[in-house]
């Protein structure tokens, strides 16, 4: 399995874990970042609660609960559409004044991208999260790290 596929699977597992943590620990304020080897969770959280949530998330995804793989507060939901809209606006502003119709069209397109952020984000998450091969996934380790007042847990996944 290549690193991109692992990233997609870990991203899906991260989302499912965040869903489960949100339901088991109301008011919890954490965020997470995925990579090819697992994911990191930042914020005040008991290690045992995280281990339980990752285990439950892995089981839920294996059982076919695919809706957990897409999370409404994923950073991808903002980063890509707003980055694209910002690029369109910058392109429009960099054009000479004689291209005012093109500038207007680019500005309207940027507005459309922002307006269509939710459906675009859902589609993007379907591409960015892949759960087809989670049967071989296992929690390798969950490690707690602190740096001053910052708390992080590193979840390593093996395939």
MODELLER restraints for C-alpha pairs under 7 A, 6 or more apart:
rsr = mdl.restraints
at = mdl.atoms
rsr.add(forms.Gaussian(group=physical.xy_distance, feature=features.Distance(at['CA:3:A'], at['CA:36:A']), mean=5.34, stdev=0.5))
rsr.add(forms.Gaussian(group=physical.xy_distance, feature=features.Distance(at['CA:4:A'], at['CA:36:A']), mean=6.89, stdev=0.5))
rsr.add(forms.Gaussian(group=physical.xy_distance, feature=features.Distance(at['CA:6:A'], at['CA:36:A']), mean=5.08, stdev=0.5))
rsr.add(forms.Gaussian(group=physical.xy_distance, feature=features.Distance(at['CA:7:A'], at['CA:34:A']), mean=6.64, stdev=0.5))
rsr.add(forms.Gaussian(group=physical.xy_distance, feature=features.Distance(at['CA:7:A'], at['CA:35:A']), mean=5.17, stdev=0.5))
rsr.add(forms.Gaussian(group=physical.xy_distance, feature=features.Distance(at['CA:7:A'], at['CA:36:A']), mean=4.27, stdev=0.5))
rsr.add(forms.Gaussian(group=physical.xy_distance, feature=features.Distance(at['CA:8:A'], at['CA:128:A']), mean=5.36, stdev=0.5))
rsr.add(forms.Gaussian(group=physical.xy_distance, feature=features.Distance(at['CA:8:A'], at['CA:129:A']), mean=4.40, stdev=0.5))
rsr.add(forms.Gaussian(group=physical.xy_distance, feature=features.Distance(at['CA:8:A'], at['CA:130:A']), mean=4.92, stdev=0.5))
rsr.add(forms.Gaussian(group=physical.xy_distance, feature=features.Distance(at['CA:9:A'], at['CA:129:A']), mean=5.80, stdev=0.5))
rsr.add(forms.Gaussian(group=physical.xy_distance, feature=features.Distance(at['CA:9:A'], at['CA:130:A']), mean=4.82, stdev=0.5))
rsr.add(forms.Gaussian(group=physical.xy_distance, feature=features.Distance(at['CA:9:A'], at['CA:131:A']), mean=5.31, stdev=0.5))
rsr.add(forms.Gaussian(group=physical.xy_distance, feature=features.Distance(at['CA:10:A'], at['CA:34:A']), mean=6.09, stdev=0.5))
rsr.add(forms.Gaussian(group=physical.xy_distance, feature=features.Distance(at['CA:10:A'], at['CA:35:A']), mean=6.87, stdev=0.5))
rsr.add(forms.Gaussian(group=physical.xy_distance, feature=features.Distance(at['CA:10:A'], at['CA:36:A']), mean=6.95, stdev=0.5))
rsr.add(forms.Gaussian(group=physical.xy_distance, feature=features.Distance(at['CA:10:A'], at['CA:38:A']), mean=5.53, stdev=0.5))
rsr.add(forms.Gaussian(group=physical.xy_distance, feature=features.Distance(at['CA:10:A'], at['CA:39:A']), mean=6.71, stdev=0.5))
rsr.add(forms.Gaussian(group=physical.xy_distance, feature=features.Distance(at['CA:11:A'], at['CA:34:A']), mean=5.39, stdev=0.5))
rsr.add(forms.Gaussian(group=physical.xy_distance, feature=features.Distance(at['CA:11:A'], at['CA:129:A']), mean=5.68, stdev=0.5))
rsr.add(forms.Gaussian(group=physical.xy_distance, feature=features.Distance(at['CA:12:A'], at['CA:69:A']), mean=4.37, stdev=0.5))
rsr.add(forms.Gaussian(group=physical.xy_distance, feature=features.Distance(at['CA:12:A'], at['CA:70:A']), mean=6.93, stdev=0.5))
rsr.add(forms.Gaussian(group=physical.xy_distance, feature=features.Distance(at['CA:12:A'], at['CA:129:A']), mean=4.81, stdev=0.5))
rsr.add(forms.Gaussian(group=physical.xy_distance, feature=features.Distance(at['CA:12:A'], at['CA:130:A']), mean=6.33, stdev=0.5))
rsr.add(forms.Gaussian(group=physical.xy_distance, feature=features.Distance(at['CA:12:A'], at['CA:131:A']), mean=6.55, stdev=0.5))
rsr.add(forms.Gaussian(group=physical.xy_distance, feature=features.Distance(at['CA:13:A'], at['CA:57:A']), mean=6.45, stdev=0.5))
rsr.add(forms.Gaussian(group=physical.xy_distance, feature=features.Distance(at['CA:13:A'], at['CA:58:A']), mean=6.48, stdev=0.5))
rsr.add(forms.Gaussian(group=physical.xy_distance, feature=features.Distance(at['CA:13:A'], at['CA:69:A']), mean=6.64, stdev=0.5))
rsr.add(forms.Gaussian(group=physical.xy_distance, feature=features.Distance(at['CA:14:A'], at['CA:34:A']), mean=6.82, stdev=0.5))
rsr.add(forms.Gaussian(group=physical.xy_distance, feature=features.Distance(at['CA:14:A'], at['CA:39:A']), mean=6.61, stdev=0.5))
rsr.add(forms.Gaussian(group=physical.xy_distance, feature=features.Distance(at['CA:15:A'], at['CA:68:A']), mean=6.41, stdev=0.5))
rsr.add(forms.Gaussian(group=physical.xy_distance, feature=features.Distance(at['CA:15:A'], at['CA:69:A']), mean=5.40, stdev=0.5))
rsr.add(forms.Gaussian(group=physical.xy_distance, feature=features.Distance(at['CA:15:A'], at['CA:70:A']), mean=6.31, stdev=0.5))
rsr.add(forms.Gaussian(group=physical.xy_distance, feature=features.Distance(at['CA:15:A'], at['CA:71:A']), mean=5.61, stdev=0.5))
rsr.add(forms.Gaussian(group=physical.xy_distance, feature=features.Distance(at['CA:16:A'], at['CA:57:A']), mean=5.15, stdev=0.5))
rsr.add(forms.Gaussian(group=physical.xy_distance, feature=features.Distance(at['CA:16:A'], at['CA:68:A']), mean=4.61, stdev=0.5))
rsr.add(forms.Gaussian(group=physical.xy_distance, feature=features.Distance(at['CA:16:A'], at['CA:69:A']), mean=5.44, stdev=0.5))
rsr.add(forms.Gaussian(group=physical.xy_distance, feature=features.Distance(at['CA:17:A'], at['CA:53:A']), mean=5.45, stdev=0.5))
rsr.add(forms.Gaussian(group=physical.xy_distance, feature=features.Distance(at['CA:17:A'], at['CA:54:A']), mean=5.22, stdev=0.5))
rsr.add(forms.Gaussian(group=physical.xy_distance, feature=features.Distance(at['CA:17:A'], at['CA:57:A']), mean=5.20, stdev=0.5))
rsr.add(forms.Gaussian(group=physical.xy_distance, feature=features.Distance(at['CA:19:A'], at['CA:68:A']), mean=6.68, stdev=0.5))
rsr.add(forms.Gaussian(group=physical.xy_distance, feature=features.Distance(at['CA:20:A'], at['CA:53:A']), mean=5.82, stdev=0.5))
rsr.add(forms.Gaussian(group=physical.xy_distance, feature=features.Distance(at['CA:20:A'], at['CA:57:A']), mean=6.84, stdev=0.5))
rsr.add(forms.Gaussian(group=physical.xy_distance, feature=features.Distance(at['CA:21:A'], at['CA:53:A']), mean=6.04, stdev=0.5))
rsr.add(forms.Gaussian(group=physical.xy_distance, feature=features.Distance(at['CA:22:A'], at['CA:28:A']), mean=6.53, stdev=0.5))
rsr.add(forms.Gaussian(group=physical.xy_distance, feature=features.Distance(at['CA:29:A'], at['CA:43:A']), mean=6.52, stdev=0.5))
rsr.add(forms.Gaussian(group=physical.xy_distance, feature=features.Distance(at['CA:30:A'], at['CA:41:A']), mean=6.70, stdev=0.5))
rsr.add(forms.Gaussian(group=physical.xy_distance, feature=features.Distance(at['CA:30:A'], at['CA:42:A']), mean=5.52, stdev=0.5))
rsr.add(forms.Gaussian(group=physical.xy_distance, feature=features.Distance(at['CA:30:A'], at['CA:43:A']), mean=4.66, stdev=0.5))
rsr.add(forms.Gaussian(group=physical.xy_distance, feature=features.Distance(at['CA:31:A'], at['CA:41:A']), mean=5.75, stdev=0.5))
rsr.add(forms.Gaussian(group=physical.xy_distance, feature=features.Distance(at['CA:31:A'], at['CA:42:A']), mean=5.42, stdev=0.5))
rsr.add(forms.Gaussian(group=physical.xy_distance, feature=features.Distance(at['CA:31:A'], at['CA:43:A']), mean=6.90, stdev=0.5))
rsr.add(forms.Gaussian(group=physical.xy_distance, feature=features.Distance(at['CA:32:A'], at['CA:39:A']), mean=6.77, stdev=0.5))
rsr.add(forms.Gaussian(group=physical.xy_distance, feature=features.Distance(at['CA:32:A'], at['CA:40:A']), mean=5.41, stdev=0.5))
rsr.add(forms.Gaussian(group=physical.xy_distance, feature=features.Distance(at['CA:32:A'], at['CA:41:A']), mean=4.31, stdev=0.5))
rsr.add(forms.Gaussian(group=physical.xy_distance, feature=features.Distance(at['CA:32:A'], at['CA:42:A']), mean=6.04, stdev=0.5))
rsr.add(forms.Gaussian(group=physical.xy_distance, feature=features.Distance(at['CA:33:A'], at['CA:39:A']), mean=5.48, stdev=0.5))
rsr.add(forms.Gaussian(group=physical.xy_distance, feature=features.Distance(at['CA:33:A'], at['CA:40:A']), mean=5.38, stdev=0.5))
rsr.add(forms.Gaussian(group=physical.xy_distance, feature=features.Distance(at['CA:33:A'], at['CA:41:A']), mean=6.75, stdev=0.5))
rsr.add(forms.Gaussian(group=physical.xy_distance, feature=features.Distance(at['CA:34:A'], at['CA:40:A']), mean=6.49, stdev=0.5))
rsr.add(forms.Gaussian(group=physical.xy_distance, feature=features.Distance(at['CA:37:A'], at['CA:156:A']), mean=5.85, stdev=0.5))
rsr.add(forms.Gaussian(group=physical.xy_distance, feature=features.Distance(at['CA:37:A'], at['CA:157:A']), mean=5.98, stdev=0.5))
rsr.add(forms.Gaussian(group=physical.xy_distance, feature=features.Distance(at['CA:38:A'], at['CA:155:A']), mean=5.55, stdev=0.5))
rsr.add(forms.Gaussian(group=physical.xy_distance, feature=features.Distance(at['CA:38:A'], at['CA:156:A']), mean=4.50, stdev=0.5))
rsr.add(forms.Gaussian(group=physical.xy_distance, feature=features.Distance(at['CA:38:A'], at['CA:157:A']), mean=5.00, stdev=0.5))
rsr.add(forms.Gaussian(group=physical.xy_distance, feature=features.Distance(at['CA:39:A'], at['CA:154:A']), mean=6.17, stdev=0.5))
rsr.add(forms.Gaussian(group=physical.xy_distance, feature=features.Distance(at['CA:39:A'], at['CA:155:A']), mean=5.32, stdev=0.5))
rsr.add(forms.Gaussian(group=physical.xy_distance, feature=features.Distance(at['CA:39:A'], at['CA:156:A']), mean=6.68, stdev=0.5))
rsr.add(forms.Gaussian(group=physical.xy_distance, feature=features.Distance(at['CA:40:A'], at['CA:152:A']), mean=6.72, stdev=0.5))
rsr.add(forms.Gaussian(group=physical.xy_distance, feature=features.Distance(at['CA:40:A'], at['CA:153:A']), mean=5.59, stdev=0.5))
rsr.add(forms.Gaussian(group=physical.xy_distance, feature=features.Distance(at['CA:40:A'], at['CA:154:A']), mean=4.50, stdev=0.5))
rsr.add(forms.Gaussian(group=physical.xy_distance, feature=features.Distance(at['CA:40:A'], at['CA:155:A']), mean=5.93, stdev=0.5))
rsr.add(forms.Gaussian(group=physical.xy_distance, feature=features.Distance(at['CA:41:A'], at['CA:152:A']), mean=5.60, stdev=0.5))
rsr.add(forms.Gaussian(group=physical.xy_distance, feature=features.Distance(at['CA:41:A'], at['CA:153:A']), mean=5.13, stdev=0.5))
rsr.add(forms.Gaussian(group=physical.xy_distance, feature=features.Distance(at['CA:41:A'], at['CA:154:A']), mean=6.52, stdev=0.5))
rsr.add(forms.Gaussian(group=physical.xy_distance, feature=features.Distance(at['CA:42:A'], at['CA:151:A']), mean=5.94, stdev=0.5))
rsr.add(forms.Gaussian(group=physical.xy_distance, feature=features.Distance(at['CA:42:A'], at['CA:152:A']), mean=4.45, stdev=0.5))
rsr.add(forms.Gaussian(group=physical.xy_distance, feature=features.Distance(at['CA:42:A'], at['CA:153:A']), mean=6.50, stdev=0.5))
rsr.add(forms.Gaussian(group=physical.xy_distance, feature=features.Distance(at['CA:43:A'], at['CA:150:A']), mean=6.98, stdev=0.5))
rsr.add(forms.Gaussian(group=physical.xy_distance, feature=features.Distance(at['CA:43:A'], at['CA:151:A']), mean=5.42, stdev=0.5))
rsr.add(forms.Gaussian(group=physical.xy_distance, feature=features.Distance(at['CA:43:A'], at['CA:152:A']), mean=6.22, stdev=0.5))
rsr.add(forms.Gaussian(group=physical.xy_distance, feature=features.Distance(at['CA:44:A'], at['CA:151:A']), mean=6.16, stdev=0.5))
rsr.add(forms.Gaussian(group=physical.xy_distance, feature=features.Distance(at['CA:47:A'], at['CA:144:A']), mean=6.91, stdev=0.5))
rsr.add(forms.Gaussian(group=physical.xy_distance, feature=features.Distance(at['CA:51:A'], at['CA:142:A']), mean=6.97, stdev=0.5))
rsr.add(forms.Gaussian(group=physical.xy_distance, feature=features.Distance(at['CA:62:A'], at['CA:134:A']), mean=6.46, stdev=0.5))
rsr.add(forms.Gaussian(group=physical.xy_distance, feature=features.Distance(at['CA:62:A'], at['CA:135:A']), mean=6.41, stdev=0.5))
rsr.add(forms.Gaussian(group=physical.xy_distance, feature=features.Distance(at['CA:69:A'], at['CA:129:A']), mean=6.43, stdev=0.5))
rsr.add(forms.Gaussian(group=physical.xy_distance, feature=features.Distance(at['CA:70:A'], at['CA:125:A']), mean=6.00, stdev=0.5))
rsr.add(forms.Gaussian(group=physical.xy_distance, feature=features.Distance(at['CA:77:A'], at['CA:121:A']), mean=4.81, stdev=0.5))
rsr.add(forms.Gaussian(group=physical.xy_distance, feature=features.Distance(at['CA:81:A'], at['CA:113:A']), mean=6.23, stdev=0.5))
rsr.add(forms.Gaussian(group=physical.xy_distance, feature=features.Distance(at['CA:81:A'], at['CA:114:A']), mean=6.27, stdev=0.5))
rsr.add(forms.Gaussian(group=physical.xy_distance, feature=features.Distance(at['CA:81:A'], at['CA:117:A']), mean=5.90, stdev=0.5))
rsr.add(forms.Gaussian(group=physical.xy_distance, feature=features.Distance(at['CA:82:A'], at['CA:114:A']), mean=6.49, stdev=0.5))
rsr.add(forms.Gaussian(group=physical.xy_distance, feature=features.Distance(at['CA:85:A'], at['CA:110:A']), mean=4.38, stdev=0.5))
rsr.add(forms.Gaussian(group=physical.xy_distance, feature=features.Distance(at['CA:85:A'], at['CA:113:A']), mean=6.10, stdev=0.5))
rsr.add(forms.Gaussian(group=physical.xy_distance, feature=features.Distance(at['CA:85:A'], at['CA:114:A']), mean=6.60, stdev=0.5))
rsr.add(forms.Gaussian(group=physical.xy_distance, feature=features.Distance(at['CA:88:A'], at['CA:106:A']), mean=5.83, stdev=0.5))
rsr.add(forms.Gaussian(group=physical.xy_distance, feature=features.Distance(at['CA:88:A'], at['CA:107:A']), mean=6.85, stdev=0.5))
rsr.add(forms.Gaussian(group=physical.xy_distance, feature=features.Distance(at['CA:88:A'], at['CA:110:A']), mean=5.79, stdev=0.5))
rsr.add(forms.Gaussian(group=physical.xy_distance, feature=features.Distance(at['CA:89:A'], at['CA:106:A']), mean=6.64, stdev=0.5))
rsr.add(forms.Gaussian(group=physical.xy_distance, feature=features.Distance(at['CA:89:A'], at['CA:107:A']), mean=5.77, stdev=0.5))
rsr.add(forms.Gaussian(group=physical.xy_distance, feature=features.Distance(at['CA:89:A'], at['CA:110:A']), mean=6.51, stdev=0.5))
rsr.add(forms.Gaussian(group=physical.xy_distance, feature=features.Distance(at['CA:92:A'], at['CA:103:A']), mean=4.51, stdev=0.5))
rsr.add(forms.Gaussian(group=physical.xy_distance, feature=features.Distance(at['CA:92:A'], at['CA:106:A']), mean=5.84, stdev=0.5))
rsr.add(forms.Gaussian(group=physical.xy_distance, feature=features.Distance(at['CA:92:A'], at['CA:107:A']), mean=6.74, stdev=0.5))
rsr.add(forms.Gaussian(group=physical.xy_distance, feature=features.Distance(at['CA:93:A'], at['CA:103:A']), mean=6.96, stdev=0.5))
rsr.add(forms.Gaussian(group=physical.xy_distance, feature=features.Distance(at['CA:136:A'], at['CA:159:A']), mean=5.21, stdev=0.5))
rsr.add(forms.Gaussian(group=physical.xy_distance, feature=features.Distance(at['CA:137:A'], at['CA:157:A']), mean=6.57, stdev=0.5))
rsr.add(forms.Gaussian(group=physical.xy_distance, feature=features.Distance(at['CA:137:A'], at['CA:158:A']), mean=5.63, stdev=0.5))
rsr.add(forms.Gaussian(group=physical.xy_distance, feature=features.Distance(at['CA:137:A'], at['CA:159:A']), mean=4.51, stdev=0.5))
rsr.add(forms.Gaussian(group=physical.xy_distance, feature=features.Distance(at['CA:138:A'], at['CA:157:A']), mean=5.67, stdev=0.5))
rsr.add(forms.Gaussian(group=physical.xy_distance, feature=features.Distance(at['CA:138:A'], at['CA:158:A']), mean=5.30, stdev=0.5))
rsr.add(forms.Gaussian(group=physical.xy_distance, feature=features.Distance(at['CA:138:A'], at['CA:159:A']), mean=6.45, stdev=0.5))
rsr.add(forms.Gaussian(group=physical.xy_distance, feature=features.Distance(at['CA:139:A'], at['CA:156:A']), mean=6.20, stdev=0.5))
rsr.add(forms.Gaussian(group=physical.xy_distance, feature=features.Distance(at['CA:139:A'], at['CA:157:A']), mean=4.77, stdev=0.5))
rsr.add(forms.Gaussian(group=physical.xy_distance, feature=features.Distance(at['CA:139:A'], at['CA:158:A']), mean=6.34, stdev=0.5))
rsr.add(forms.Gaussian(group=physical.xy_distance, feature=features.Distance(at['CA:140:A'], at['CA:156:A']), mean=5.27, stdev=0.5))
rsr.add(forms.Gaussian(group=physical.xy_distance, feature=features.Distance(at['CA:140:A'], at['CA:157:A']), mean=5.09, stdev=0.5))
rsr.add(forms.Gaussian(group=physical.xy_distance, feature=features.Distance(at['CA:140:A'], at['CA:158:A']), mean=5.65, stdev=0.5))
rsr.add(forms.Gaussian(group=physical.xy_distance, feature=features.Distance(at['CA:141:A'], at['CA:155:A']), mean=5.89, stdev=0.5))
rsr.add(forms.Gaussian(group=physical.xy_distance, feature=features.Distance(at['CA:141:A'], at['CA:156:A']), mean=5.19, stdev=0.5))
rsr.add(forms.Gaussian(group=physical.xy_distance, feature=features.Distance(at['CA:142:A'], at['CA:153:A']), mean=6.58, stdev=0.5))
rsr.add(forms.Gaussian(group=physical.xy_distance, feature=features.Distance(at['CA:142:A'], at['CA:154:A']), mean=5.54, stdev=0.5))
rsr.add(forms.Gaussian(group=physical.xy_distance, feature=features.Distance(at['CA:142:A'], at['CA:155:A']), mean=4.53, stdev=0.5))
rsr.add(forms.Gaussian(group=physical.xy_distance, feature=features.Distance(at['CA:142:A'], at['CA:156:A']), mean=6.37, stdev=0.5))
rsr.add(forms.Gaussian(group=physical.xy_distance, feature=features.Distance(at['CA:143:A'], at['CA:153:A']), mean=5.43, stdev=0.5))
rsr.add(forms.Gaussian(group=physical.xy_distance, feature=features.Distance(at['CA:143:A'], at['CA:154:A']), mean=5.11, stdev=0.5))
rsr.add(forms.Gaussian(group=physical.xy_distance, feature=features.Distance(at['CA:143:A'], at['CA:155:A']), mean=6.64, stdev=0.5))
rsr.add(forms.Gaussian(group=physical.xy_distance, feature=features.Distance(at['CA:144:A'], at['CA:152:A']), mean=5.95, stdev=0.5))
rsr.add(forms.Gaussian(group=physical.xy_distance, feature=features.Distance(at['CA:144:A'], at['CA:153:A']), mean=4.46, stdev=0.5))
rsr.add(forms.Gaussian(group=physical.xy_distance, feature=features.Distance(at['CA:144:A'], at['CA:154:A']), mean=6.49, stdev=0.5))
rsr.add(forms.Gaussian(group=physical.xy_distance, feature=features.Distance(at['CA:145:A'], at['CA:151:A']), mean=6.00, stdev=0.5))
rsr.add(forms.Gaussian(group=physical.xy_distance, feature=features.Distance(at['CA:145:A'], at['CA:152:A']), mean=5.18, stdev=0.5))
rsr.add(forms.Gaussian(group=physical.xy_distance, feature=features.Distance(at['CA:145:A'], at['CA:153:A']), mean=6.00, stdev=0.5))
rsr.add(forms.Gaussian(group=physical.xy_distance, feature=features.Distance(at['CA:146:A'], at['CA:152:A']), mean=6.17, stdev=0.5))
